[in-house]
């Protein structure tokens, strides 16, 4: 299995990671199963996807406990990444970057994950009431204490930046430049996929030029690029896609040419190759520092996703994907 490095340190992961969020958060609750999720994580590890990506807010807390059950048995096989900085209330989510809270949050995550060290500790969002240097300094102290091996930053949302007329990830780059002065950034996580390629403009090159790893979140477009969703199928109210403009029946139908293009490429590589694997292989081709982190709660999809690490796209494949129409509908 190909290995990829997170930052300049000797922290290596498999070419494909596993996003654990759907097991406890944001997607249809009626389809969640702890046992199915455990099987999916074990299947991913068996297939070489060492990175398990979670966060304390997923659940909240239940996702880390699920991951902890796997780590208790297979800590040496896994590279565990979790996040802090967001608190989940009954009706809203707020940021908390106070140094004391960050340290308490780390200790709580260590207990839930049943491990004595977190490989990658990420700041989910900066607290607008706390200078990010203070938050990052507290996280750096966790590294010094041996509780964390490396630090990462999750990219800001982009809607406000678009309205302000700036580059999509300008604010995130400014944050990265600030925290780099305090302690090295080993990894950045942001949405990146065939239908959301915006991070390629500045964020991915910023990471490449500094030896920083990049975790591609939502690499399958919340499931759309897998080709398994039907326009107009509907989503349960607790599913984030029920409120996403790209998942209206109209927009799902309008964006079918993207899936069709991925399927055309897949067919050239064999009957067993899927659109999802092509979408993940496209990401792997964006740089040695890029690690896709597809989310799933099913063993079947975990194994299929990991299979993308062995798929090598040609120059003609990349050209065809580049020529696909841009996705319609957005959070804007």
C-alpha positions in Angstrom: 0.0 0.0 0.0 1.3 3.4 -1.0 2.2 5.7 2.0 1.8 9.4 2.2 3.4 11.8 4.7 1.6 14.3 6.9 3.9 17.3 7.2 7.6 17.3 7.4 7.6 15.0 10.4 7.8 11.2 9.9 4.0 10.8 10.2 2.8 8.5 7.4 -0.6 7.3 6.4 -2.1 5.1 3.7 -3.0 6.7 0.4 -6.7 6.7 1.4 -8.0 7.6 4.8 -11.4 7.0 6.4 -13.7 9.8 7.5 -15.6 8.6 10.5 -18.1 11.5 10.8 -21.0 9.7 9.0 -21.0 7.1 11.6 -22.4 9.5 14.2 -23.1 12.9 12.7 -24.6 14.9 9.8 -26.0 11.9 7.8 -29.2 9.9 8.2 -29.4 8.7 11.8 -31.8 5.8 11.0 -29.0 4.2 9.0 -26.4 4.3 11.7 -25.2 1.2 13.3 -22.3 0.9 15.8 -21.5 -2.6 14.7 -21.5 -1.7 11.0 -19.3 1.2 11.7 -16.8 -1.0 13.6 -16.7 -3.4 10.7 -16.1 -0.5 8.3 -13.1 0.7 10.3 -11.6 -2.7 10.6 -12.1 -3.2 6.8 -10.4 0.1 6.1 -7.4 -0.8 8.3 -7.2 -4.2 6.7 -7.0 -2.6 3.3 -4.2 -0.2 4.3 -6.2 3.0 5.1 -4.4 3.7 8.4 -5.9 7.2 8.9 -9.1 7.3 11.0 -10.4 10.9 11.1 -12.9 12.0 13.8 -13.7 15.0 16.0 -15.1 15.5 19.5 -18.1 17.3 18.1 -19.3 14.3 16.1 -22.2 12.9 18.1 -21.0 14.8 20.1 -18.4 12.5 21.6 -20.0 9.2 20.4 -17.8 9.1 17.3 -14.6 9.2 19.3 -15.9 6.4 21.5 -16.5 4.3 18.4 -13.0 4.9 17.1 -11.7 4.2 20.5 -13.1 0.7 20.4 -11.1 0.0 17.3 -7.9 1.7 18.7 -8.1 -0.5 21.8 -7.5 -3.5 19.6 -5.5 -2.1 16.7 -3.6 1.0 17.9 -0.5 0.1 16.0 -2.4 -0.2 12.7 -4.0 3.2 13.0 -3.1 6.8 12.6 -5.7 8.7 14.6 -6.8 12.3 13.9 -9.3 14.2 15.9 -10.3 17.8 16.3 -11.2 20.4 18.9 -12.6 23.9 19.0 -16.3 23.5 18.4 -19.1 23.0 21.0 -22.4 21.5 20.0 -25.5 23.0 21.6 -29.2 22.0 21.2 -29.7 24.5 18.4 -26.3 25.9 17.4 -22.6 25.3 17.3 -20.1 27.7 18.8 -16.3 27.9 18.7 -14.2 27.7 21.9 -10.5 28.3 21.5 -9.6 29.2 25.1 -6.3 27.5 26.0 -7.7 25.9 29.2 -10.6 24.4 27.2 -8.3 23.1 24.5 -6.2 21.2 27.0 -9.3 19.8 28.8 -10.8 18.8 25.4 -7.6 16.9 24.5 -7.6 15.0 27.7 -11.2 14.0 27.2 -10.5 12.9 23.6 -7.6 10.8 24.8 -10.0 9.0 27.2 -12.7 8.4 24.7 -10.2 7.2 22.0 -8.5 4.9 24.6 -5.0 6.0 23.6 -2.2 7.9 25.2 -1.3 10.0 22.2 -3.2 11.6 19.3 -1.3 11.4 16.0 -2.8 14.6 14.5 -4.8 17.1 16.6 -6.7 19.6 14.4 -8.3 22.9 15.2 -11.8 22.6 13.8 -12.5 26.4 13.8 -10.7 29.4 15.3 -12.6 31.2 18.1 -13.2 34.8 17.0 -13.0 35.9 20.6 -9.5 34.4 21.2 -6.4 35.2 19.2 -5.6 32.1 17.2 -2.0 32.3 18.4 -3.2 31.6 21.9 -5.2 28.6 20.9 -2.4 27.2 18.8 0.1 27.8 21.6 -2.0 25.7 23.9 -2.1 23.0 21.2 1.7 23.2 20.9 2.0 22.6 24.6 0.1 19.3 24.1 2.8 18.3 21.7 5.5 19.2 24.2 3.6 17.1 26.8 3.6 14.1 24.6 -0.2 13.9 24.3 -0.2 14.9 20.6 2.3 14.2 17.8 1.4 16.9 15.2 -1.0 19.8 14.7 -3.4 20.5 11.8 -5.9 23.3 10.9 -9.3 22.9 9.2 -10.1 25.4 6.6 -12.7 28.1 7.2 -16.0 28.0 5.4 -15.9 30.0 2.2 -19.3 31.7 1.9 -18.4 34.9 3.7 -15.1 35.2 1.8 -16.9 34.9 -1.6 -19.3 37.6 -0.6 -16.4 39.8 0.4 -14.9 39.4 -3.0 -11.7 37.7 -1.7 -10.1 34.4 -2.7 -12.0 31.4 -1.4 -9.3 30.4 1.1 -7.6 33.7 1.7 -8.7 33.8 5.4 -7.5 30.3 6.0 -4.1 31.1 4.4 -3.8 34.1 6.7 -4.5 31.9 9.7 -1.9 29.4 8.6 0.7 32.1 8.2 0.0 33.3 11.8 0.1 29.9 13.5 3.2 28.9 11.6 5.0 31.6 13.6 4.0 29.8 16.8 4.4 26.1 15.9 4.6 24.2 12.6 1.5 23.2 10.8 1.7 19.6 9.8 -1.6 19.3 7.9 -4.5 21.3 6.5 -8.0 19.8 6.0 -10.5 21.3 3.6 -13.2 20.2 1.1 -11.7 19.1 -2.2 -13.3 16.9 -4.9 -14.0 16.8 -8.6 -17.1 18.9 -8.1 -15.5 21.2 -5.5 -12.0 21.8 -6.7 -11.5 25.3 -5.3 -8.8 24.4 -2.8 -6.5 23.7 -5.8 -6.3 27.5 -6.4 -4.3 28.4 -3.4 -4.6 26.1 -0.4 -3.2 22.9 -1.9 -0.2 24.8 -3.5 0.4 26.5 -0.1 0.7 23.1 1.5 2.9 21.7 -1.2 5.4 24.5 -1.1 5.8 24.1 2.7 5.9 20.3 3.1 2.4 20.4 4.7 0.0 17.5 4.3 -3.5 18.1 2.9 -6.5 16.0 3.9 -9.2 16.2 1.2 -12.5 16.3 3.1 -15.8 15.3 1.3 -13.8 13.8 -1.6 -16.9 12.1 -3.0 -19.1 15.2 -2.8 -21.2 13.9 0.1 -21.8 10.7 -1.8 -22.9 12.3 -5.1 -19.8 11.4 -7.0 -20.3 7.7 -6.2 -23.2 7.6 -8.6 -25.3 5.8 -6.0 -27.8 8.6 -5.4 -30.9 9.2 -7.4 -32.2 12.7 -8.2 -35.3 13.3 -6.2 -34.8 10.5 -3.8 -35.1 12.8 -0.8 -33.2 12.8 2.4 -34.3 12.5 6.0 -34.5 15.8 7.9 -31.4 15.2 10.0 -29.3 14.5 6.9 -27.2 17.6 6.0 -27.9 16.9 2.3 -31.6 17.7 2.9 -30.5 21.4 3.2 -27.7 21.4 0.7 -28.5 23.3 -2.6 -26.7 20.8 -4.7 -29.0 18.0 -3.4 -32.3 19.4 -4.6 -33.8 17.1 -7.3 -33.2 19.8 -9.9 -29.5 20.2 -9.1 -28.9 16.5 -8.7 -30.3 16.0 -12.2 -28.3 18.9 -13.6 -25.0 17.6 -12.2 -25.4 14.1 -13.6 -23.0 14.8 -16.4 -20.2 14.9 -13.8 -21.0 11.4 -12.6 -21.4 10.2 -16.2 -17.9 11.5 -17.0 -16.4 9.7 -14.1 -18.1 6.5 -15.2 -16.7 6.8 -18.7 -13.2 7.0 -17.3 -13.9 4.1 -14.9 -15.0 1.8 -17.8 -11.7 2.3 -19.5 -10.0 0.8 -16.5 -12.1 -2.3 -16.1 -15.6 -3.4 -15.3 -15.0 -3.5 -11.6 -13.7 0.1 -11.4 -16.3 2.6 -10.1 -16.9 6.3 -10.4 -16.1 6.8 -6.8 -12.7 5.2 -7.3 -12.0 7.5 -10.2 -12.9 10.5 -8.1 -10.5 9.4 -5.4 -7.7 8.6 -7.8 -8.1 12.0 -9.3 -7.4 13.5 -5.8 -4.3 11.2 -5.4 -3.0 12.7 -8.6 -3.1 16.3 -7.2 0.1 15.8 -5.2 2.0 13.4 -3.0 0.9 15.4 0.0 -2.9 15.0 -0.7 -4.8 12.3 1.2 -8.5 11.8 0.4 -10.6 11.1 3.5 -13.9 9.6 2.2 -16.5 9.1 4.9 -18.6 5.9 5.2 -20.3 3.7 7.7 -20.4 0.6 5.6 -17.7 -2.1 5.1 -18.4 -2.5 1.4 -17.8 1.2 0.6 -14.7 1.3 2.9 -13.1 -1.5 0.9 -14.1 0.0 -2.4 -12.7 3.4 -1.5 -9.4 1.9 -0.5 -9.2 0.2 -3.9 -8.7 3.6 -5.5 -5.1 3.6 -4.2 -4.2 1.1 -6.9 -5.9 3.0 -9.8 -3.6 5.0 -12.0 -5.3 7.6 -14.2 -3.7 8.6 -17.5 -3.1 12.1 -18.8 -6.1 11.6 -21.0 -8.2 10.7 -18.0 -7.2 13.8 -16.2 -7.9 15.9 -19.3 -11.4 14.4 -19.6 -12.2 15.1 -16.0 -10.9 18.7 -16.3 -13.3 19.2 -19.2 -16.4 18.1 -17.2 -18.9 20.9 -16.5 -18.6 22.7 -13.2 -21.1 21.7 -10.5 -24.3 23.7 -10.3 -25.7 24.9 -7.0 -23.6 25.8 -4.0 -23.9 27.0 -0.4 -23.8 30.6 -1.8 
